[in-house]
Amino acid sequence: MAILKVIDVSYHQGVIEWEKVRKAGYHAILRCGYGDDLTSQDDKQWKRNADECTRLGIPFGVYIYSYAKTTAQAESEARHVLRLVKGYKLSYPVFYDLEEPGTQTGAADRMKKFAALIEAAGYPCGVYCNKSWWDSHLNSLRTRYPLWIARYHDTLGMKADMWQYSSKGTIPGITGKVDVNHCYRDFPAESVGRDGAGKVKETSGTVTSSGSNTFRKTLLQMVADTVAGKYGDGESRKKKLGADYQQVQSMINHILTGKAESLAAEAKAGKYGDGAVRKAVLGKRYAEVQKIINKGTKGESAVYYTVKSGDTLSKIAAKHGTTYQKLASLNGIKNPDKIYAGQKLRIR
């Protein structure tokens, strides 16, 4: 395929004349925001950029700049994206921008958590980083996710789906410099296999490879199919799922052994989808988990937890299947880093 020309932009580029960008033949990756799911952290030009690309038929995807150091923060950043992309048709994946100094430790695991929520909502998810970050912190992800690498050099020096080769591009319709990219994968052609909202349609058969013109099944679809027996078990399952085996099996093991209350909280947060998808993913655990969810919606009694020495709000949230942001909101905590032993917190 021909190399696609792609720019990535944010509010730093100001008000873009998108008609000129379209005429110049560029596609776009738009920053929707940065960090936690707060409206104050939405990109100021996101809606206009997305609306203009939609109006003019410019294929686009999105990225969010991550500040996450914890799983709870990564999940909040995923919810941030999902809140903003709702209603838009994406022709490129949702990319998780991992480059913030001090967030290197655990970045690969947080990528998996972020991607699990994005894929559960039906969107393909990719990772963005520079080559040094990939080599040092993220290469364990291998080919599981679409890969977008930044390297300002004559050559990329590795295999990736998209290469950000310069931050000094000059593009019609944009004042000042802009990031420019070569895209080696026809994401817009792959997006034909998705519905009007840009979400992956249900597919049948085995998991497709990274270079196929049909997007791979989402994590939830693979888990549901595995629970239904489509991939067998043991070595047969491992062989058929290939690179996806570990992530699929980890979720299944968690569902099989997790506390019903925790699974219910995760289900309410959207981790397992809803309706028929949730039922298929949870399998034999569905009835007990749904019973707890239904009870909660009818006025379940409040649940409290007493803070112990060494606790953090993130640890407490993870233990009870919620997020530190929800706990902070529920308990009127302005600074999530300031809790104390003996403090009584409402969990739900």
C-alpha positions as CSV (number, residue, x, y, z in Angstrom):
1,M,0.0,0.0,0.0
2,A,1.0,3.6,-0.4
3,I,2.3,5.4,2.6
4,L,-0.4,7.5,4.2
5,K,0.4,11.1,5.3
6,V,-0.8,11.8,8.8
7,I,-0.5,14.8,11.1
8,D,-1.1,14.8,14.9
9,V,-2.4,18.0,16.4
10,S,-3.7,19.5,19.6
11,Y,-4.8,23.0,20.8
12,H,-1.2,24.1,20.3
13,Q,-1.9,24.3,16.6
14,G,-4.7,26.8,17.3
15,V,-7.7,27.1,14.9
16,I,-6.9,24.9,11.9
17,E,-8.2,25.5,8.4
18,W,-9.1,21.9,7.8
19,E,-10.2,22.3,4.2
20,K,-6.6,23.1,3.3
21,V,-5.4,20.1,5.3
22,R,-7.8,17.9,3.4
23,K,-6.8,19.3,0.0
24,A,-3.1,18.6,0.9
25,G,-4.0,14.9,1.4
26,Y,-3.4,14.5,5.1
27,H,-5.2,12.3,7.7
28,A,-5.1,13.3,11.4
29,I,-4.7,12.0,14.9
30,L,-6.3,14.4,17.3
31,R,-5.5,14.9,20.9
32,C,-8.7,14.6,22.9
33,G,-7.1,15.5,26.2
34,Y,-4.6,14.6,28.9
35,G,-4.7,12.8,32.2
36,D,-7.7,12.0,34.3
37,D,-11.3,12.1,33.3
38,L,-11.9,15.8,34.0
39,T,-13.5,18.2,31.7
40,S,-10.8,20.8,32.6
41,Q,-8.3,18.4,31.0
42,D,-10.1,18.0,27.7
43,D,-8.2,19.5,24.7
44,K,-9.6,22.9,24.0
45,Q,-9.7,22.3,20.2
46,W,-10.8,18.6,20.4
47,K,-14.5,19.1,19.6
48,R,-13.9,21.6,16.8
49,N,-11.1,19.4,15.2
50,A,-13.3,16.3,15.4
51,D,-16.3,18.1,14.0
52,E,-14.4,19.6,11.1
53,C,-12.7,16.3,10.2
54,T,-16.1,14.6,10.3
55,R,-17.7,17.3,8.2
56,L,-15.0,17.2,5.6
57,G,-14.5,13.4,5.6
58,I,-10.9,13.5,6.8
59,P,-10.1,10.1,8.4
60,F,-9.0,10.6,12.0
61,G,-8.1,8.9,15.2
62,V,-7.3,10.2,18.7
63,Y,-4.7,10.2,21.3
64,I,-4.6,11.1,25.0
65,Y,-1.4,12.2,26.8
66,S,-0.9,10.0,29.9
67,Y,0.2,11.1,33.3
68,A,-0.8,7.8,34.9
69,K,1.4,6.2,37.6
70,T,-1.3,3.8,38.8
71,T,-3.8,1.4,37.3
72,A,-6.6,3.5,38.6
73,Q,-5.3,6.6,36.8
74,A,-4.9,4.6,33.6
75,E,-8.5,3.5,33.8
76,S,-9.6,7.1,34.4
77,E,-7.7,8.1,31.3
78,A,-9.5,5.5,29.3
79,R,-12.9,6.8,30.6
80,H,-11.7,10.3,29.6
81,V,-11.2,9.1,26.0
82,L,-14.5,7.2,25.8
83,R,-16.5,10.2,27.1
84,L,-15.1,12.3,24.3
85,V,-15.1,9.9,21.3
86,K,-18.7,8.9,21.8
87,G,-20.7,9.6,18.6
88,Y,-17.6,10.0,16.4
89,K,-16.5,7.5,13.7
90,L,-12.8,6.8,14.1
91,S,-10.8,5.6,11.1
92,Y,-7.6,5.2,13.2
93,P,-7.2,3.7,16.7
94,V,-7.3,5.3,20.1
95,F,-3.6,5.8,20.9
96,Y,-2.2,5.9,24.4
97,D,0.6,8.5,24.5
98,L,3.3,7.2,26.9
99,E,6.2,9.6,27.4
100,E,5.8,11.5,30.7
101,P,9.0,11.3,32.7
102,G,8.6,9.4,36.0
103,T,5.8,7.1,34.6
104,Q,8.1,4.5,33.1
105,T,7.7,1.9,35.8
106,G,4.7,-0.3,35.1
107,A,3.9,1.5,31.9
108,A,3.4,-1.8,29.9
109,D,0.9,-3.1,32.5
110,R,-1.0,0.3,32.5
111,M,-1.1,0.1,28.7
112,K,-2.9,-3.2,29.0
113,K,-5.4,-1.9,31.5
114,F,-6.1,1.2,29.4
115,A,-6.5,-0.9,26.3
116,A,-8.8,-3.4,27.9
117,L,-11.3,-0.6,28.6
118,I,-11.0,0.9,25.2
119,E,-11.3,-2.4,23.5
120,A,-14.2,-3.4,25.7
121,A,-16.0,-0.4,24.4
122,G,-15.4,-1.6,20.9
123,Y,-12.5,0.6,19.7
124,P,-9.1,-0.6,18.6
125,C,-6.3,0.7,20.8
126,G,-2.7,1.5,20.0
127,V,0.4,2.7,21.8
128,Y,2.4,5.9,21.1
129,C,5.9,6.4,22.4
130,N,9.4,7.3,21.3
131,K,11.8,4.6,20.2
132,S,13.8,4.8,23.5
133,W,10.7,4.3,25.6
134,W,9.7,1.3,23.4
135,D,13.1,-0.3,23.6
136,S,13.4,0.2,27.4
137,H,9.9,-0.1,28.8
138,L,7.3,-1.3,26.4
139,N,8.7,-3.9,24.0
140,S,7.2,-6.7,26.0
141,L,3.9,-5.7,24.3
142,R,5.4,-6.9,21.0
143,T,2.7,-6.8,18.3
144,R,-0.4,-6.9,20.5
145,Y,-1.4,-3.3,19.8
146,P,-1.0,-1.0,16.8
147,L,2.3,0.8,17.2
148,W,3.1,4.5,16.6
149,I,6.7,5.4,17.2
150,A,8.4,8.8,17.4
151,R,11.9,9.1,16.2
152,Y,13.3,12.2,14.6
153,H,16.0,10.5,12.4
154,D,16.6,9.6,8.8
155,T,15.4,6.0,9.5
156,L,13.0,4.5,12.0
157,G,15.2,1.5,12.7
158,M,12.4,-0.8,13.8
159,K,9.0,-2.1,12.6
160,A,6.0,0.0,13.5
161,D,2.6,0.9,12.0
162,M,3.2,4.6,12.0
163,W,6.4,6.7,12.3
164,Q,6.4,10.3,13.6
165,Y,9.5,11.4,11.8
166,S,9.5,15.2,12.5
167,S,7.9,17.8,14.7
168,K,8.7,20.6,12.3
169,G,6.3,19.9,9.4
170,T,4.8,22.8,7.5
171,I,1.2,22.0,6.5
172,P,-1.3,24.1,4.6
173,G,-4.0,25.4,6.9
174,I,-1.8,25.3,10.1
175,T,0.1,28.2,11.5
176,G,3.5,27.1,12.8
177,K,5.2,23.7,13.0
178,V,3.3,20.4,13.3
179,D,4.1,16.7,13.9
180,V,4.2,14.7,10.7
181,N,4.0,11.0,10.3
182,H,4.3,8.2,7.7
183,C,1.6,5.5,8.2
184,Y,2.4,2.1,6.8
185,R,-0.9,0.4,7.7
186,D,-4.2,1.2,6.0
187,F,-6.2,1.9,9.1
188,P,-9.1,3.7,7.2
189,A,-9.6,0.5,5.1
190,E,-9.7,-1.6,8.2
191,S,-12.2,0.7,9.7
192,V,-14.7,-0.4,7.0
193,G,-15.2,-3.4,9.3
194,R,-16.5,-1.2,12.0
195,D,-20.0,0.3,12.5
196,G,-21.1,3.9,12.1
197,A,-19.7,4.9,15.5
198,G,-16.3,3.5,14.7
199,K,-16.7,0.5,16.9
200,V,-15.6,-3.0,15.9
201,K,-18.4,-5.1,14.5
202,E,-18.9,-8.7,15.7
203,T,-16.8,-11.1,13.6
204,S,-16.5,-14.8,13.4
205,G,-13.5,-17.1,13.1
206,T,-10.1,-16.9,14.6
207,V,-8.2,-13.9,15.8
208,T,-6.8,-11.9,12.8
209,S,-3.2,-11.0,12.5
210,S,-1.9,-7.4,13.1
211,G,-1.5,-6.8,9.4
212,S,-4.9,-8.1,8.2
213,N,-7.4,-5.8,6.7
214,T,-9.9,-6.9,9.3
215,F,-9.3,-5.6,12.9
216,R,-8.5,-8.3,15.4
217,K,-11.3,-9.1,17.8
218,T,-11.6,-7.0,20.9
219,L,-10.5,-8.5,24.2
220,L,-14.0,-9.0,25.4
221,Q,-15.0,-10.8,22.2
222,M,-12.0,-13.1,22.6
223,V,-12.8,-13.8,26.3
224,A,-16.5,-14.5,25.4
225,D,-15.5,-16.9,22.6
226,T,-13.0,-18.6,24.9
227,V,-15.6,-19.0,27.7
228,A,-18.0,-20.5,25.0
229,G,-15.3,-23.1,24.1
230,K,-14.4,-21.8,20.7
231,Y,-10.7,-21.9,21.4
232,G,-10.6,-25.2,23.3
233,D,-8.4,-25.4,26.4
234,G,-4.8,-26.1,27.4
235,E,-2.2,-26.1,24.6
236,S,-4.9,-25.8,21.9
237,R,-6.2,-22.6,23.4
238,K,-2.7,-21.2,23.8
239,K,-1.9,-22.0,20.1
240,K,-5.1,-20.5,18.7
241,L,-5.0,-17.3,20.7
242,G,-1.3,-16.8,20.1
243,A,0.0,-13.4,21.4
244,D,-3.4,-12.7,23.0
245,Y,-3.4,-15.8,25.1
246,Q,-1.9,-14.3,28.3
247,Q,-4.3,-11.3,28.4
248,V,-7.4,-13.4,27.7
249,Q,-6.5,-16.1,30.2
250,S,-5.7,-13.5,32.9
251,M,-9.1,-12.0,32.6
252,I,-10.8,-15.5,32.6
253,N,-8.8,-16.5,35.7
254,H,-9.8,-13.2,37.4
255,I,-13.4,-13.8,36.6
256,L,-13.3,-17.4,37.9
257,T,-11.5,-16.6,41.2
258,G,-12.5,-13.0,41.9
259,K,-15.0,-12.0,44.6
260,A,-18.4,-11.5,43.3
261,E,-18.6,-8.0,44.8
262,S,-15.4,-7.0,43.1
263,L,-16.6,-8.4,39.7
264,A,-19.9,-6.5,40.2
265,A,-18.1,-3.2,40.8
266,E,-15.9,-3.8,37.7
267,A,-19.0,-4.7,35.6
268,K,-20.7,-1.5,36.7
269,A,-17.6,0.4,35.7
270,G,-17.9,-1.1,32.2
271,K,-15.1,-3.6,32.3
272,Y,-17.2,-6.5,31.0
273,G,-19.6,-4.7,28.7
274,D,-23.3,-5.1,29.1
275,G,-26.3,-7.2,28.0
276,A,-25.4,-10.3,26.1
277,V,-21.7,-9.4,26.0
278,R,-21.5,-9.3,29.8
279,K,-23.4,-12.5,30.1
280,A,-21.1,-14.3,27.7
281,V,-17.9,-12.9,29.3
282,L,-18.9,-13.7,32.9
283,G,-20.2,-17.1,32.0
284,K,-21.1,-19.2,35.1
285,R,-20.4,-16.1,37.3
286,Y,-23.0,-14.0,35.5
287,A,-26.0,-14.8,37.7
288,E,-24.4,-14.0,41.1
289,V,-22.6,-10.9,39.8
290,Q,-25.8,-9.5,38.1
291,K,-27.7,-10.2,41.3
292,I,-25.4,-7.9,43.2
293,I,-25.6,-5.3,40.5
294,N,-29.4,-5.4,40.5
295,K,-29.5,-5.2,44.3
296,G,-27.2,-2.1,44.3
297,T,-29.5,-0.3,41.8
298,K,-32.4,-0.9,44.1
299,G,-30.8,0.8,47.1
300,E,-28.1,-1.4,48.6
301,S,-26.9,-0.3,52.0
302,A,-23.7,1.8,52.0
303,V,-20.4,0.0,52.5
304,Y,-17.6,1.5,54.5
305,Y,-13.9,0.7,55.0
306,T,-11.6,1.8,57.8
307,V,-8.2,3.0,56.6
308,K,-5.2,1.0,57.8
309,S,-1.6,2.1,58.2
310,G,0.1,2.0,54.7
311,D,-3.1,2.3,52.8
312,T,-3.5,4.6,49.8
313,L,-6.7,5.6,48.1
314,S,-5.5,3.8,45.0
315,K,-4.9,0.5,46.9
316,I,-8.2,0.7,48.6
317,A,-10.0,1.4,45.3
318,A,-8.3,-1.5,43.6
319,K,-9.2,-3.8,46.5
320,H,-12.9,-3.0,46.2
321,G,-13.1,-2.8,42.4
322,T,-13.6,1.0,42.1
323,T,-11.4,4.0,41.3
324,Y,-9.6,6.4,43.6
325,Q,-11.5,9.3,41.9
326,K,-14.9,7.8,42.8
327,L,-13.8,7.3,46.4
328,A,-12.5,10.8,46.6
329,S,-15.8,12.2,45.2
330,L,-17.9,9.9,47.5
331,N,-16.0,11.0,50.6
332,G,-15.4,14.6,49.8
333,I,-11.6,14.2,49.7
334,K,-10.0,17.1,48.0
335,N,-6.4,15.7,48.1
336,P,-6.4,11.9,47.3
337,D,-2.8,11.7,48.8
338,K,-4.1,12.7,52.2
339,I,-5.9,9.9,54.1
340,Y,-5.1,8.7,57.6
341,A,-5.2,5.4,59.6
342,G,-8.6,5.1,61.3
343,Q,-10.4,7.2,58.8
344,K,-13.7,5.7,57.8
345,L,-14.4,5.8,54.0
346,R,-17.5,5.0,52.2
347,I,-16.8,2.5,49.4
348,R,-20.3,2.6,47.8
